[in-house]
Amino acid sequence: MSLDTLQLPALLHCAIFSQKLVYPDNGDLPELLSKKPVIDFLGGNQKKITILFDSTEQKFLSDSDLSFLTLLLSACGLTLADVAVTNIRQDIRLNYYLMLEELQCRNLIGFGITPDNIDLPFTIPFYQLQAYEKTKYIFCPSVQELQASSIDKKKLWSALQKMFNISVK
């Protein structure tokens, strides 16, 4: 007997499919389906600036990395209240579209990641400012690598000046 020709009695249909399979267009979705995903981040995201990094060891940045990031933000006239810092390893579904939707991301700085990690349809070299879908992107080496290289720090600073329209006096 083939499963393709198996016929179930109507009584079993009600037992197997006790919940709706199709919902009307009036928005009557179950709560589980209507909930938006929540991106776990550090900071207040007041200025819609997303900072991404990649770490398998910790949920957020280490104390030394966070100190470096805080100094970098301060140089740009920003604080942690202005940004959303998140680890792409904490959420496998994290991509640029979800960040646009959930965080309303206007600027994104990626430390130790590439555009491919967040499903952007292009590649750009480190430190190049790129605009796409209402967001400006900069990718650079990891925070640890930046701390060890004054050349990389200068390149990042130059890119951040362009991103945030910072004029040097």
N, C-alpha and C positions, 0 to 999 in steps of 0.2 A: 504494500500500500504506500503510495506516494503522499508526502505532506502537501503537495500542490492540490490534491483532490480531497483532502480531509475537510469535512464539514462539521462544525460545532453546533450543538443545539442553542437556540436563542437564550436559554437560561444561563448557559456558560458565558455567553457574551457579556451579560450584565455583571457576572461575578468577576470576570477577568478585567473588563474595562469599566470599573466602578467610577472612575473620574472622567471628566470631559477630555476628549482628544483634540477637539477643535473649539476654539473660543471665538465668540462673536467680535466684530470689529469695534464694539463700543468700549473697549479698554478693560473688559472684565477678565483680566489675567490674574492668575494666582499670585500671591505676594512673592513667592520665590522667583518667579519669572520676571516680575516687574522691578525687582531690586537692582539698582545699578551696582557694579563692582566697586569696591573701595580700594584705592591705592594707599598703602601704608607709607606715610612719609614723615619726616622730621621737619619742623618749621611751620610757619603760618601761611605761606603761599599768598600773601597779600598782593604782591606785584606779579603773580602768575609766572614766576621763573622756576623752572624745573632743573634740578641738578641730579644727574644720574651717575651712579658708579656701579662697579661690579665687584662684589666680595662674597666669597664662600665662607669666610671665617666669622663674620659678624653681620648683624641685622643692619646696623648703620655704621658710620665711620668711627675709627678709633679716636681716642682723645687727641693724639698728635695731628691726625688728618683733619679732625674737626677744627682744631686751632688754626691750622693752615687755611682751611676753607673760610673760617670766620675773618681772618686777616684779609684774605682775597676779597670777600664780600665788602668788608669795611673800606677797602681801597676804591671800590666801585660805588660807595655811598649806600650800601645795602646792609641788611642784618638778616639773621635767620628767620625773622618774622616775615620777610619779603619773599622767601623761597620755599620750595618743597624739595627736600633731599630724599631720594629713594634709591634702594638697591635693586637692580634689575633681577638679581638672583632670588629675591624674596617673592617675586610674582612672575610666573612663567608666561602669562598672557600679556604682559606689559608691552605695548607698542605705541607708536606715535599717535595713532588714531584715538586710542583709549586715553592718552595723556591730554590730547586736545579736548576730548569730550568731558573727562572727569576733572582735570586740573585747570582747564582753560589755559593751557600752556602757551605763553607768548614768546618766551625765550627758553632755550634748552642748552645746557652745558653738559656734555658727556665726558666723564673721566674714565679712561681705560676701556671705553667701548667704541663701537663703530656704528654708522647708520644702519648697517645690516642687523645689529642686535635689537633694534626697535622697529624693524620692518619698513624702514624708509626705502623708497624705490630708486635711490641713487647712492653713490659714494662720494665722499669729499675728503680731501686730505686734512690732517690735523691742523688746527688753528685757522682754517678758512671759514669765514662767516657765510652761511647759506640760508636764504629765506625759502620757506616752502609751507603752504597751507596755513598762512597767518602766523607762522612761528619762525623765529631765527634760531639757527643751530650752530653750535661750535663743538667740535670733538677734539679731545687732547689726550695725552697719556694719563696714566693713573695718578692719583694724588701723591703716592709714594715716589713715583718717577719724577714728578714735577718738583717735589721738595729737594731732590738730589741734583737738579740741573738748573743753573741760573739762566742758561740759554733758553730752555723750555719755558721757564717762568716769564721771561721777557716776551717770547712769542705769544704766550697766552694773554699777557697783559695787553699787548697790542691788539689782539682779537677782541678782548673784552671792551677796550676803549671804543672800538667800532660798534660793537653790539649795543652798548649803553650810552653812546654819544658822549664820551668823557673827553674833555679837552685838557691837555696837560699845560700847566702854566709855567 
